[in-house]
Amino acid sequence: MGIVGDSLARAVQEAFTRPIPKSAPAQMRYLVRQLKSTRAAADLLGVSQRTVERYVKDQIKRPRADLAQRLEDAVRARWQPRIQAQAKKRAASTGITVETRARFGFTAAPGSTDDARLRRLTVTLPGPIADRLVRAQDAGAPEQELRAITAEGLGAVYFRDGGRRAHGLEVEITDIDYLDFGL
């Protein structure tokens, strides 16, 4: 993913009520249970089925660094799916808080002084835009589309102030220093 996609995934994972399993064998058992077979877990992680079986039986306890990361990412993506769904539903109704430091470029009327510059913003995107953002991520939208939706939301709320000023101003995020979402 990218900066926006990863940050949105972290925000949803902050809603977890229990921590993910710590040890590699426990993570592997959870993944096998979720995928319903050792073959499916092996295909997902890019290892042999026998390797997965060894982790499940506690014969192997410490994976290589790259496998450990893939395993943790796979478990984290599937951990507490109902809690994740509730967090996304809550975000769609109440909105998402965005904290960012980024360079914003504008398309404005000729002669305007709206030059691109680094800005630090903390803004709550309204429910409809938050819903579009979450649905786009669930559908596997590319990073550029997620950035465009975020820029559109920031433009509507912060720069156009809900339609009270800067009519016709189109906002574009050109450079992100950091970006955090909060549900």
GIJO-V297429 format. One record per residue. N is the residue number from 0. RES is the residue in three letters. SS is DSSP state (H for helix, E for strand, C for the rest). PHI is phi in degrees with one decimal (none if undefined). PSI is psi as a letter, one per 20 degrees, with the letter a starting at -180 (NA if undefined). Layout:
n=[N,N]
res=[RES,RES]
ss=[SS,SS]
phi=[PHI,PHI]
psi=[PSI,PSI]
This chain:
n=[0,1,2,3,4,5,6,7,8,9,10,11,12,13,14,15,16,17,18,19,20,21,22,23,24,25,26,27,28,29,30,31,32,33,34,35,36,37,38,39,40,41,42,43,44,45,46,47,48,49,50,51,52,53,54,55,56,57,58,59,60,61,62,63,64,65,66,67,68,69,70,71,72,73,74,75,76,77,78,79,80,81,82,83,84,85,86,87,88,89,90,91,92,93,94,95,96,97,98,99,100,101,102,103,104,105,106,107,108,109,110,111,112,113,114,115,116,117,118,119,120,121,122,123,124,125,126,127,128,129,130,131,132,133,134,135,136,137,138,139,140,141,142,143,144,145,146,147,148,149,150,151,152,153,154,155,156,157,158,159,160,161,162,163,164,165,166,167,168,169,170,171,172,173,174,175,176,177,178,179,180,181,182]
res=[MET,GLY,ILE,VAL,GLY,ASP,SER,LEU,ALA,ARG,ALA,VAL,GLN,GLU,ALA,PHE,THR,ARG,PRO,ILE,PRO,LYS,SER,ALA,PRO,ALA,GLN,MET,ARG,TYR,LEU,VAL,ARG,GLN,LEU,LYS,SER,THR,ARG,ALA,ALA,ALA,ASP,LEU,LEU,GLY,VAL,SER,GLN,ARG,THR,VAL,GLU,ARG,TYR,VAL,LYS,ASP,GLN,ILE,LYS,ARG,PRO,ARG,ALA,ASP,LEU,ALA,GLN,ARG,LEU,GLU,ASP,ALA,VAL,ARG,ALA,ARG,TRP,GLN,PRO,ARG,ILE,GLN,ALA,GLN,ALA,LYS,LYS,ARG,ALA,ALA,SER,THR,GLY,ILE,THR,VAL,GLU,THR,ARG,ALA,ARG,PHE,GLY,PHE,THR,ALA,ALA,PRO,GLY,SER,THR,ASP,ASP,ALA,ARG,LEU,ARG,ARG,LEU,THR,VAL,THR,LEU,PRO,GLY,PRO,ILE,ALA,ASP,ARG,LEU,VAL,ARG,ALA,GLN,ASP,ALA,GLY,ALA,PRO,GLU,GLN,GLU,LEU,ARG,ALA,ILE,THR,ALA,GLU,GLY,LEU,GLY,ALA,VAL,TYR,PHE,ARG,ASP,GLY,GLY,ARG,ARG,ALA,HIS,GLY,LEU,GLU,VAL,GLU,ILE,THR,ASP,ILE,ASP,TYR,LEU,ASP,PHE,GLY,LEU]
ss=[C,C,H,H,H,H,H,H,H,H,H,H,H,C,C,C,C,C,C,C,C,C,C,H,H,H,H,H,H,H,H,H,H,H,H,C,C,H,H,H,H,H,H,H,H,C,C,C,H,H,H,H,H,H,H,H,C,C,C,C,C,C,C,C,H,H,H,H,H,H,H,H,H,H,H,H,H,H,C,C,H,H,H,H,H,H,H,H,H,H,H,H,H,H,C,E,E,E,E,E,E,E,E,E,E,E,E,C,C,C,C,C,C,C,C,C,E,E,E,E,E,E,E,E,E,C,H,H,H,H,H,H,H,H,H,H,H,H,C,C,C,C,H,H,H,H,H,H,H,H,H,H,H,H,H,H,H,H,H,C,H,H,H,C,C,C,C,C,C,E,E,E,E,E,E,E,E,E,E,E,E,E,C]
phi=[none,-127.4,-62.1,-67.7,-62.0,-65.7,-66.5,-66.5,-64.0,-62.1,-63.7,-67.9,-71.4,-67.7,-82.0,-55.5,-96.4,-132.8,-73.7,-69.3,-57.1,-86.6,-80.9,-62.4,-61.1,-66.5,-63.5,-65.7,-60.4,-62.6,-63.6,-63.1,-62.8,-70.1,-88.0,72.1,-163.6,-72.3,-63.8,-64.1,-64.5,-63.7,-63.3,-64.7,-88.6,76.9,-126.2,-79.1,-64.0,-63.8,-63.0,-61.5,-62.2,-66.4,-64.8,-62.1,-87.8,63.0,-82.0,-119.4,-116.5,-124.1,-81.6,-60.9,-59.6,-67.1,-68.3,-59.9,-67.6,-61.9,-64.4,-63.1,-63.8,-65.5,-68.6,-61.5,-67.0,-104.3,-73.8,44.7,-63.2,-69.6,-65.0,-63.0,-63.9,-64.9,-64.2,-66.9,-65.9,-63.6,-64.6,-67.7,-94.0,-103.0,106.6,-125.6,-88.2,-115.6,-118.3,-148.1,-128.5,-148.8,-95.3,-108.3,-107.2,-125.4,-113.7,-129.0,-62.8,-58.6,87.9,-77.1,-98.3,-80.2,-85.6,-69.2,-153.0,-73.6,-131.1,-108.7,-126.6,-130.6,-136.3,-99.5,-76.7,-66.9,-51.2,-60.1,-72.2,-61.0,-62.9,-61.0,-64.8,-66.7,-64.6,-64.4,-66.3,-63.0,-80.4,83.0,-63.5,-69.9,-56.6,-61.4,-68.2,-63.9,-63.9,-64.3,-65.4,-62.8,-63.2,-62.6,-65.1,-64.0,-63.7,-66.9,-83.3,-89.7,-79.6,-95.6,50.9,67.8,94.7,-88.2,-155.7,51.6,-61.8,81.6,-76.9,-105.5,-103.1,-135.6,-88.1,-102.6,-153.5,-107.8,-78.9,-152.8,-151.3,-130.6,-105.2,-133.0,-91.5]
psi=[a,a,g,g,g,g,h,h,g,h,g,h,i,i,i,q,i,q,q,q,q,g,q,g,g,g,g,g,g,g,g,g,g,g,i,j,q,h,g,g,g,g,g,g,i,k,r,q,h,h,g,g,h,h,g,h,j,k,h,p,h,o,r,q,g,h,h,g,g,g,g,g,g,g,g,h,h,i,p,m,h,h,g,g,g,g,g,h,g,g,h,h,h,h,r,p,p,p,p,q,o,r,p,p,q,q,o,r,q,q,i,q,j,m,q,p,r,p,q,o,q,o,q,o,p,r,g,h,g,g,g,g,g,g,h,g,g,h,i,k,q,r,h,h,g,h,g,g,g,g,h,g,g,h,g,g,g,g,h,i,l,k,j,i,r,l,p,j,p,p,q,p,o,h,p,p,g,q,p,p,q,p,NA]
